[in-house]
């Protein structure tokens, strides 16, 4: 991934982001064309500390034919994104751009054994069910044994040994405080993704917005 120095994230921040998102697009090359599938995943770590991305796909997914080799796959994990109009800047002669968060994880992928798949299914559902608290979490134990086994036969578990981690969070870090604040303020009136980008910008450079807050407090009757 092309990542200018201003936007580059360190390994720890990139892995934290990927784990928090838990959903991405897995890509591989079959020798003539790329193959990709959007899918949920979770991160775990090998005994030596190597990150691993655990996931599963349908048994007929063409990605399966490519697993088990030394070839590297790519898992692209994206966050919110937003278009920026040049009209929003304080400075003149700006150009349109797009702000975003993105992390790429890459490495070889191996197949999981049946017993490993059972653990993966439960771990994956536990992860996302926790997002719905205080709802009582769903577990595979709620399914009849026969139905669960039938569903398991329709999927195949895999795990990526993550050898490379790349992160790019483009949040206008290279812009002046005035332009930075102007863009964050404009995005705050946009859609859900734009508002998320605005919030991230405010968190990254809070001092830029402190004067605005103080000014509003000082003008109150």
C-alpha positions, 0 to 999 in steps of 0.5 A: 500500500502506498503510504506517505509518511504523514499518514503511516501508522505503526504496527501496533496501531494498525493491528489494533484497528484491524482487530477492532473492525473485524471485517475486511476483504481477503484477496489472492491471486490465482495465476491469472486474476485476483480473487476476493471475498469480504468476510469477518475475522478475528486476530490471534497470536502464535506462540512466537508472537506472530499475528494470525487472522482467523476466518472461514469461507464457503466450501465452494469459494474459489479462494480455497484452491489457493490455500496451503501454499507459500503465496501471500494473501492480502486482507484489506481492512477499511474504516470510514472515508469521506470526500473533501471539497477544495471549497472547504479550505481556508487556504486557496489553490487546494484540490479535491481529496479523500480522507480514510483509514485503511490497514493491509495485512498480508501473509500465507494462509493455511487450512484449519482442522475440523476441531480448530474450526469449531473453536474459530466459529465460537470465538468469532461469534463471541467477538461480535455478539459482545458488540450487542450487549446487554443482549444475551449472547448467541452461542453455537450451543443454541443449535441442535447438534445435527444442524450445527454439523450440517452448517459446519460442513458447508464452510472451511476454516482458514488462518493467515500468518500475518507477515506484513502489516501496513496502515494508512490513516489519511486525516489531513495531518499535513495541513495547517491548523486553520485548514485542518479545523475547517475540514473537520468542521465541514465534515461534521455536517456530512453523512455518518462516515464524514462525521466519524472522520471529523471526530477522528481529526478532533481526537488527533489534534484536540488543541486546534479546537480548544480555542473554538470551545473557549470562544463559545464559552466566553461568548455565552451570556 
